[in-house]
Structures are given as structure tokens and as C-alpha cells.
């Protein structure tokens, strides 16, 4: 699960930096990723 979280995080970041999220009004996914990082590191590790 820990590695799956990181794969999803990398995909979201790549989509953010390419501008795909902004074009599709999905910028909120970056905020969700930021909030989910702390619990993921604590509970999935």
C-alpha cells in the first residue's frame, strides 16, 4: 500500500506540472494528496 500511494502521488504531481489537472479542473487533487501524505506515512509504513 505504501508504494501504491507513492505511485499515485507521482502521477498526480506529473499531471499537475504538465497542466493537465488545471485544464480539467482537478487541481484539488494536489491538496488532497498533500493532506493524505502525513497519515499515509504514519499508517502505511
Secondary structure, 3 states (H helix, E strand, C coil): CHHHHHHHHHHHHHHHHHCHHHHCCCCHHHHHHHHHHHHHHHHHC
